[in-house]
Amino acid sequence: MSNIWKVISMYKKSHMLKNRRMALALGGAILPFPNVAYSQTLPAASGPVVHKKNLPHTTHAPSTPRTATPKPRIENVIVTSERRAQSAQNIPSSISVISSKVLENRNINNVFDLQYATPSLQVQPSYGSGQYTYTIRGVGFSGYSSNNSPTVGIYIDEVANPVPFGINGMMFDMQRVEVLRGPQGTLYGRNSTGGAINYITNKPTDTLKGGIAAQYGRFNDTKIDGYISGPITDKLRFRFATETQQGGAWQYNPEARESLGNVSRGAARLLLDYMPSDTLKFEYNLHGSIDRSDANGVHAWTPITSLSKTDPIQVSPDRYATTWGTSPAFAKEIGISPNTTPFSHIDTGGTNLRMEKKLPGFTITDLASYDYMQRNEYDNFDDSSLSLADVSFKTRASVFSNELRFSSNTGGRLHWIAGVYYGHQWLNDRYQSGFTNLYKTDGDVRYSQVVNTISGFGQLTYDITPKLHIVGGFRMEHESRHLDNVYAHYIVNNVITNPNNYVGQRTQSYTLPSAKFSIEYNPIHNDMAYFTFSKGVKSGGFTLYNSNNVAAMTEPFKPENLFSYEIGNKIIIPKYNIRFNADFFYYDYFDRQVQAETVNPNTGGIGIYVNAPRSHEYGGEYEFEWSPIPGLNISQSGAYVTGAYDQFTEVTGAIKGSDGLYTARVENMAGKGISVPHFMANGSVDYTWPIGKYNLNTGMNYSVRTTNWSPNPVDTIAGYTLWGAYMSIAPRQGHWKFEAIGENIFNKQYDVTRGYFVSGDYIGLAGRPATWYVRVRGDF
């Protein structure tokens, strides 16, 4: 009998080893499939009482279990995207969660890097400038001026900032990032048609903790960050975090023999949590950043024909080569020397206070914030030492907001949240252009803008049965936008040639609703199917570019409205350590805001934003996570998006008649596709190797996007695939960690944006070449 048991035991061991090898092989085989559901188990944030429906399903073990229950390797993730702590698996919309572990392993330092860690998100620097364009599912707003709101809302600990350049700072000491796809509005401070990105920072701790990390990389790229956190008294806790980045110049000017791309940034954040009682809490946030970095350098990818089509300016075939310089006249106008290195200096600072009072039946939360930011930037949008398309931005802005909301904190079938929001935004901008060698003149656009927003919102969740739930939300928003003292001057030899090109004031206001309705059904344990309808609104605005007819240029464009229909399913299979989420969506898009042109009979074509009456989009996304054996994690995600205009007649140029007057050249855009990569995917595989008292973690990741086709061929961006690698070693019970990171390890050459600022000078901004980093971290 004993021999029989020995045979059985040997068979079990052999069978387990075989299964482990098969799992590893499957893990390697699945790597080429698209992207990532970057999800880790996270602590619930402070806020209203969490209802049982919103927590991961649990099974109560008997008081004296026979065997210990193994810890699940795929667990529900707790998020606060719905203004309360709940499982991401129970939110009836598409959401990705990027954990602090992934932020560290992928060396994600700013919002630009997020696009390679979540499906459907695209981030582009406008003409290579320090202002980004955010697009989710093909819904985005492209422009380099600072006065218009983005289609994607950016939030830091629930505080919205609608100024595009004000949220490009460093990401440090982050707990996680939540990326929501689709219209938002019934629960958020501001409306958005594309989606929302929520930054959740690490909070003060109950015990004294701290840490510091130092990183060094290729091109002398260095980064140091650290934090200290703990109690001051039994009711007061603090957390102070800071980071600095220096170096990293990866571009080169062959004429001046100088490098470009050095970073010089510093940021700090102080958090204070005060709890005078169990039912009252105050959270204070003081933050600021200083940026004295170089600007991006663009490269012309065809010979420059702006000055002469027969004798074009030849350009370097090297993507990383870039040239700058400007005329003495324009240099004097903006206060620099003609050979000054392009720079992007953006400073921010602000504070917010969150107060929460729990009462017997509900919780009151008030969130007040103030942020100030300024931008001083000089760019060359021509890849030339001549003054063809040189630009300067000098912008100051401030945002004050206050949100007061009430939410249920009791059990039962009905859960609700309601509140009011007020926001005040002030902006003063001066945008100057150097066209001396091309048009024999320079441009100078100046204006100020005030935006006031007030809204009321509410959302209800009702549990019809333990498995069937409905959600209804509504928001009514009123916004007024005032544009004051707009100058669009042309300057020759320091003399304004069109002093009357001025508008005293433009106004625009709207009162529009947003809405949401969802049905959730849990057919089996840990599985949720849903249908969601939502309507989103994006603010209208004004075009503020160079123009010899400022009155026509500043005609306001209308708000856009997006109706979204989404079905999806979210499932976790604990037995096999699998999570799989998938969704399909259809967008009905009204008054989409697009860059186009209008024609004035006397002055010709004028660049302007217009509203495309109707368009549509559709597609789907998936996120997959699997841990076939302990220590092995496989994550994949991907998205397919397409769409077209249904009703839109676009002005594509001006035709000058024999009478000297201009008429418009138009094109029917119905049936023409929108500008978006049709397929995007990301993925990673990592394995933790136990080595004595240490853990060795190794992994690889990738990001794929297909060609971003555009109705204008010069704006089309070729598709590309990027690969990265990661390795770390640390004691299983210790306070240090050594890491090595590789980005774009196969040195793919690609562009992240393309276009033209002046006709005949087609430019692109290259992505970074192969880069490596090493990092040492210590904690106590």
Secondary structure, DSSP 8 states (H G I E B T S, - for coil): -HHHHHHHHHHHHHHHHHHHHHHHHHHHHHTTS------------SSS---GGGS-------SS-SS-----SS---EE-TTSS-EEGGGSSS-EEEEEHHHHHHTT--SGGGGGGSSTTEEEEEGGGSS-EEEEETTEE---S-SSS--SEEEEETTEE---GGGG-S---SEEEEEEEES-B-SSSSS-BSSEEEEEEE----SS-EEEEEEEEEGGGEEEEEEEEEEESSSSEEEEEEEEEEEE---EEETTTTEEE--EEEEEEEEEEEEEEETTEEEEEEEEEEEE-EE----EESS-B-SS-SSS-B---S-TTB------HHHHHHHTS-TT---EEEEEEEEEEEEEEEE-SSEEEEEEEEEEEEEEEEEEESSSSSSSSSEEEEEEEEEEEEEEEEEEE-S-SSEEEEEEEEEEEEEEEEEEEEEEHHHHSEEEEEEEEEEEEEEEEEEEEEEESSSSEEEEEEEEEEEEEEEEEEEEEEEEETTEES-TT-EEEEEEEEEEEEEEEEEEEE-SSTTEEEEEEEEEEEE--B---S--S-HHHHT--B--EEEEEEEEEEEEEEGGGTEEEEEEEEEEEEEEEEEEEEEEETTTEEEEEEEEEEEEEEEEEEEEEEE-SSTTEEEEEEEEEEEEEEEE-EEEEEEEE-TTS-EEEEEEE-TT-B-SEESEEEEEEEEEEEEETTEEEEEEEEEEEE--EE-SSGGG-B--EEEEEEEEEEEETTSSEEEEEEEESTT----EEEEEESSTT-EEEEE----EEEEEEEEE-
